[in-house]
Amino acid sequence: MKATLKLHFLVVLALLILPGLARAQSTAFTYNGRLILNGAVVSGPYEMQFTVYDAVADGNIIGGPFALGSVDVVNGLFTARIDLGANVFIGPPRWLDVAVRPGGAGDLTVLTPRQEVTSSPYAIRAQTAGSVAAGTVVANQLNTGGVPPTPGQFLSYNGGNLFWTDPGAAAGNIWTRNGANTYYSAGSVGIGTSTPLARQRLHVVGGTTLETGGSGGGFITFGSPNSETGMTINGTASKRADIRFDGSTLKLVATSVAGPPSVNNGLAITTAGNVGIGTATPVSKLHVLSSQANTAAVYGNATAAGGVGVYAQSAAGPALHAEGNATQAREKGGFVKAMAYIDPFLPAAQYVVRCYNSQTSGNQSSTAPCGITVTRTGPGRYIIDFGFDVRDRFISVTPRNSGGSAAAGTGGAALGANQAFIAFTSTRDEYIDLQFYVFVY
């Protein structure tokens, strides 16, 4: 008589979920079944063999065979603990092939059909997922189209695929990150104000400070230097420079003492287009003011052959106008070196009524004596001392009124290097006193 074995079974995965997760999970699972022989349940020891395939018929062996030498069957019921190792239940469908025989007797009988493994054993895969925390899975092993992540990106899911994505703005945060860069492009940013102007991408109010990393060791401050709009460049010690605008004048000023630089200590440009150097209120396109003694407000120096230190040109009117004295070194040509108006009818100390002498140091006075002295040696004859060597100078003498002629000379045994002799004669060749002008070129 041929025996027929029927297997009724229930596969249950032993997750071994203990309080506190006392120990790690294994790849074993529990298999419960019911064995019937010729319509009757059986009891006793049975040998059993378990094999996992990737198809319900034929196919490839994925795990096993796993053999148990003796499984107790009681009234047809049995429980077997099966361990087919790792990498068996990793996602695709699986079927369990079971073969049995009474303990030590005959050949193994393969039970048909194979039984599809339910989803419970796939919880074993949680052990593989748990290995991520141990660092056994790296970013490049994830299926993200072969594109590696950049620092700061996170893994996201979209349309059935995984992507490395830049983080968006967190709750309450408006900044966005692109790799190592952070940006905001939705509107304006305010520093020191909660209402930045829409036309300004960055609106700074107050004394917000930005420190430079230059070798000078200073820093730049944006805000309101000297209660104006602009920025301050702070150098070492007390050295400081400001760029300020008060609504009508832009100033670039600097100082080497503590405090805001003076408005006269730099360059000023008005909204009318006038530029001032040394003054914040220029009255012309270029207005230069020097308040230091014995210094030039404008200095021109041409060192090449044929060069011009200062060039003046005018289509109408004077090309150069001096509102005051014009000075020049004695050895240079061009300007008048000295001039005077002489009145010999006044007391001797007042002969020089008005004069100019470019050789006199300091402020050039337009009144006597300007370093010029006059000695009357007789009627119509005078010795004038100009205070500088006039032996190689041109001297011009002009009587104030007609009625006489003049003669002038320099050098001679009776005269010094700084002196000139002047004489006036009438139409009758008589020496006469006259008021006159004298010029030295």
C-alpha positions in Angstrom: 0.0 0.0 0.0 1.4 3.4 -1.0 1.4 6.1 1.6 0.4 9.6 0.8 1.7 12.5 2.8 -0.1 15.7 2.9 1.3 18.8 4.5 -0.8 21.6 5.9 1.5 24.3 7.1 1.7 27.8 8.5 4.9 29.8 8.3 5.5 32.2 11.0 8.6 34.4 11.4 10.0 34.6 14.8 10.9 38.3 15.1 12.3 37.8 18.6 11.2 41.2 19.5 12.1 41.3 23.2 11.7 44.2 25.6 14.5 46.7 25.2 15.8 44.8 22.1 18.1 42.7 24.3 19.9 41.0 21.4 20.3 41.3 17.6 18.0 39.5 15.2 19.1 36.3 13.3 18.1 34.9 9.9 16.1 32.0 11.4 12.3 31.7 11.3 9.8 29.3 12.7 7.9 26.9 10.4 4.6 25.3 11.7 2.9 22.5 9.7 0.4 19.6 9.8 1.4 16.2 8.3 -1.3 13.7 7.2 -0.6 10.1 6.0 -3.4 8.4 3.9 -6.0 10.7 5.4 -4.8 10.2 9.0 -2.6 12.4 11.1 0.8 10.9 12.1 3.0 11.0 15.1 6.6 10.3 15.7 10.1 11.5 14.6 10.5 12.6 10.9 13.4 13.8 8.9 12.7 17.1 7.0 14.5 19.1 4.3 13.7 22.7 3.3 14.8 24.5 0.1 13.9 27.9 -1.2 13.4 28.5 -5.0 12.7 31.6 -7.0 9.8 30.0 -8.9 6.8 27.8 -8.1 8.1 25.1 -10.5 11.7 24.4 -11.6 13.6 27.7 -11.1 16.8 28.3 -9.2 17.7 27.4 -5.7 18.1 30.6 -3.6 18.6 29.0 -0.2 19.2 25.5 1.3 18.7 22.7 1.4 18.4 23.0 5.1 18.0 19.6 6.8 16.6 18.7 10.2 17.4 15.1 11.3 14.6 14.6 13.7 11.4 16.7 14.1 8.8 15.5 16.5 5.3 15.2 14.9 2.4 14.9 17.4 -1.0 14.3 16.1 0.2 15.6 12.7 1.4 18.9 14.1 5.1 19.9 14.2 7.3 23.0 14.5 10.6 23.5 12.8 13.1 26.3 13.2 14.7 27.0 9.8 17.8 29.1 9.1 18.6 29.5 5.4 21.2 32.2 6.0 21.3 35.8 4.7 20.5 37.2 1.3 17.5 34.8 0.7 14.5 37.1 1.5 15.7 40.3 -0.2 12.6 41.3 -2.1 11.7 39.1 -5.1 9.1 36.3 -4.6 10.2 33.0 -3.0 8.7 29.5 -2.8 9.5 26.9 -0.1 10.1 23.3 -1.2 9.6 20.7 1.7 10.7 17.0 1.6 10.0 14.5 4.5 10.5 10.8 5.5 9.9 8.8 8.7 13.0 8.8 10.9 15.7 6.6 9.2 13.3 4.9 6.7 13.1 5.2 2.9 13.7 8.1 0.6 12.7 11.7 1.1 9.2 12.5 -0.3 9.0 16.0 -1.9 5.6 17.5 -1.2 3.9 19.4 -3.9 3.1 22.1 -4.8 5.8 24.4 -3.4 4.4 26.9 -0.9 4.8 30.6 -1.6 6.6 32.3 1.3 4.4 34.9 2.9 5.6 38.4 3.7 6.4 37.6 7.3 9.9 36.2 6.7 10.9 39.4 4.8 11.1 41.1 8.2 14.5 39.5 8.2 15.4 42.3 5.9 15.2 44.7 8.8 18.5 43.2 9.9 20.1 44.5 6.7 18.5 47.9 7.1 19.8 48.0 10.6 23.3 47.7 9.2 23.0 51.2 7.8 23.3 52.6 11.2 26.6 50.7 11.6 27.9 52.3 8.5 28.0 49.3 6.2 25.9 51.0 3.5 27.5 54.1 1.9 25.8 56.7 -0.2 27.3 55.5 -3.5 25.6 52.1 -3.0 22.1 53.7 -3.2 20.4 53.6 -6.5 20.3 57.3 -7.3 21.1 57.2 -11.0 24.9 57.1 -10.4 24.9 60.7 -9.2 26.8 61.1 -5.9 25.6 63.6 -3.3 27.2 66.9 -2.4 27.7 68.0 1.2 24.4 69.1 2.7 22.1 67.2 0.3 19.5 64.6 1.5 17.9 61.6 -0.1 14.4 62.2 -1.4 11.8 60.1 -3.3 9.9 61.3 -6.4 8.0 59.3 -9.0 9.5 55.9 -8.0 13.1 57.1 -8.0 15.6 58.3 -5.4 17.3 61.7 -5.8 19.9 63.7 -3.9 18.2 67.0 -3.2 19.3 70.3 -1.8 17.5 71.2 1.5 14.7 73.7 1.2 13.9 76.5 3.6 13.2 75.1 7.1 10.2 76.3 9.0 10.8 80.0 9.9 13.9 80.1 7.7 14.1 81.8 4.3 17.6 80.9 3.3 18.3 78.2 0.7 21.5 76.1 0.4 23.2 75.2 -2.8 26.1 72.9 -1.8 28.4 75.1 0.4 26.6 78.3 -0.7 23.6 79.9 1.0 21.4 82.3 -0.8 18.1 84.2 -0.7 16.4 85.5 -3.9 12.8 86.2 -3.0 13.2 89.8 -1.9 15.3 92.3 0.0 17.4 91.7 3.1 17.4 94.2 6.0 20.2 94.6 8.6 19.1 96.9 11.4 15.6 97.3 9.8 12.6 95.1 9.5 11.3 97.0 6.4 14.1 96.9 3.8 13.4 99.0 0.8 12.2 96.9 -2.1 14.6 98.5 -4.5 17.6 97.6 -2.4 18.6 93.9 -2.2 20.6 94.7 1.0 19.4 97.6 3.2 21.7 98.4 6.2 20.6 100.8 8.9 22.8 101.8 11.9 26.4 100.9 12.7 26.6 97.4 11.3 30.3 96.5 11.1 32.1 94.3 8.6 35.7 93.4 9.4 38.2 92.9 6.7 40.8 90.3 6.6 43.5 92.4 5.1 47.1 92.8 6.4 46.3 96.3 7.5 44.3 95.0 10.5 41.5 97.5 10.0 37.8 97.1 9.4 35.0 98.8 7.4 31.8 100.2 9.1 28.6 100.8 7.1 26.1 103.2 8.7 26.0 106.9 9.6 29.5 108.3 10.2 29.4 111.8 11.5 25.5 111.5 11.4 25.7 111.2 7.6 25.1 108.2 5.3 28.2 106.3 4.3 30.9 104.1 5.6 34.1 104.4 7.7 37.4 102.7 6.9 39.2 102.2 10.2 42.9 101.6 10.0 45.4 101.0 12.7 45.7 103.3 15.7 43.6 106.5 15.1 43.9 106.6 11.3 40.5 106.7 9.7 38.8 107.6 6.4 35.2 108.3 5.6 33.0 108.2 2.6 29.9 110.3 3.6 26.9 111.9 1.9 24.8 114.5 3.6 22.2 114.8 0.9 24.0 117.5 -1.1 27.7 116.8 -0.9 29.7 113.6 -1.2 32.9 113.6 0.9 36.0 111.5 0.8 38.0 112.5 3.9 40.8 111.1 6.0 42.5 111.9 9.3 45.3 110.7 11.5 43.7 111.9 14.7 40.8 110.5 16.7 37.3 111.2 15.6 35.5 111.9 12.3 37.8 113.5 9.6 37.1 117.2 9.0 35.0 118.1 6.0 38.0 120.2 4.8 40.4 117.3 5.1 39.8 115.7 1.7 37.7 115.8 -1.4 34.1 117.0 -1.7 31.7 116.7 -4.7 28.4 118.7 -4.6 25.2 117.7 -6.4 25.8 120.8 -8.6 28.9 119.1 -10.0 31.5 121.3 -8.2 34.6 119.6 -6.7 36.3 120.9 -3.7 39.7 120.0 -2.2 40.2 121.3 1.3 36.7 122.8 1.2 33.2 121.2 1.4 31.6 124.3 -0.3 33.4 124.6 -3.7 32.3 127.7 -5.8 33.6 126.4 -9.1 34.2 123.2 -11.0 37.5 122.8 -9.1 38.0 124.8 -5.9 41.2 124.2 -4.0 41.8 125.7 -0.5 44.9 125.4 1.6 44.8 126.7 5.2 48.4 125.8 6.1 51.0 128.5 6.2 53.7 128.7 3.5 52.0 125.9 1.4 50.7 126.0 -2.1 47.0 125.2 -2.8 47.9 123.9 -6.3 51.3 122.6 -7.2 52.2 121.8 -10.8 55.5 120.2 -11.6 56.6 119.2 -15.1 59.9 117.3 -15.2 60.0 116.4 -18.9 61.5 118.7 -21.5 58.9 121.1 -22.9 56.4 120.2 -20.2 54.1 122.7 -18.5 53.5 122.6 -14.8 50.1 124.4 -15.0 48.3 125.1 -18.3 45.5 127.7 -18.6 43.3 128.3 -21.6 40.3 130.4 -22.2 38.3 131.1 -25.3 37.0 134.4 -23.9 38.4 136.3 -20.9 41.6 135.8 -19.0 43.2 132.4 -19.1 44.6 133.0 -15.6 43.4 135.4 -13.0 45.3 136.2 -9.7 43.2 137.8 -7.0 46.2 138.9 -5.1 50.0 138.7 -5.5 51.8 136.4 -8.0 55.2 135.2 -6.9 58.0 133.5 -8.8 61.6 132.6 -8.1 64.1 135.3 -9.0 66.0 133.1 -11.5 62.8 132.2 -13.4 61.3 134.3 -16.2 57.7 135.2 -16.8 56.2 137.2 -14.0 57.1 140.7 -12.7 59.6 140.2 -9.9 58.9 143.6 -8.2 57.1 146.9 -8.8 56.4 150.0 -6.9 54.8 153.4 -7.0 57.2 156.1 -5.8 56.1 159.6 -4.6 59.1 161.8 -3.7 56.9 164.6 -2.5 56.0 162.7 0.6 58.2 162.3 3.6 61.2 160.1 3.0 59.8 157.2 5.0 56.7 157.2 2.8 58.3 157.4 -0.6 57.1 153.9 -1.4 53.4 154.3 -1.6 52.4 150.9 -3.0 54.6 148.0 -4.0 55.0 144.3 -4.8 58.1 142.1 -4.4 58.0 138.4 -5.3 61.3 137.9 -3.4 59.9 138.8 0.0 59.1 135.6 1.9 55.8 134.9 3.4 52.6 136.8 2.7 53.2 139.3 -0.1 51.9 142.7 1.1 50.6 145.1 -1.5 51.6 148.1 0.6 55.0 149.6 1.5 57.7 148.8 2.0 57.6 145.2 0.5 61.3 145.0 1.1 61.9 148.0 -1.2 63.6 151.1 0.0 64.1 154.5 -1.8 66.9 157.0 -1.2 66.7 160.5 -2.8 70.3 161.7 -3.5 69.2 164.9 -5.0 66.4 166.5 -7.1 65.1 163.9 -9.5 67.8 161.4 -8.5 67.0 158.2 -6.6 68.7 154.9 -5.5 66.1 152.1 -5.1 67.1 148.9 -3.2 64.9 145.9 -4.2 66.3 143.5 -1.7 67.5 141.0 -4.4 70.1 141.1 -7.2 68.8 143.2 -10.1 72.0 143.4 -12.1 70.7 141.0 -14.7 67.1 142.1 -14.6 65.1 144.3 -16.9 64.0 147.6 -15.2 61.2 149.8 -16.6 60.5 153.3 -15.3 57.3 155.3 -16.2 56.6 158.8 -14.9 53.1 159.3 -13.6 52.8 162.6 -15.4 54.4 164.0 -18.6 57.0 166.7 -18.5 60.2 164.7 -18.0 62.2 161.8 -19.1 63.7 159.0 -17.1 67.0 157.1 -17.0 67.8 154.0 -15.1 70.9 151.9 -14.5 72.3 149.1 -12.3 75.8 148.2 -11.2 78.7 150.6 -11.0 81.0 151.3 -8.1 78.5 153.4 -6.2 75.6 150.8 -6.4 75.1 147.5 -4.7 73.9 144.3 -6.4 70.4 144.9 -5.2 70.2 148.6 -6.2 69.2 150.6 -9.3 69.8 154.3 -10.0 67.0 156.3 -11.5 67.1 160.0 -12.6 64.5 162.4 -14.2 65.3 165.4 -16.3 63.0 168.1 -17.7 62.9 169.3 -21.3 65.6 171.9 -20.3 67.8 169.1 -19.0 67.3 170.0 -15.4 66.9 167.3 -12.7 63.3 167.3 -11.4 61.3 165.3 -9.0 58.4 163.3 -10.4 56.0 160.6 -9.2 56.8 157.4 -11.0 56.3 153.6 -11.4 59.2 151.2 -11.5 59.0 147.5 -12.7 61.6 144.7 -12.4 61.3 141.7 -14.8 
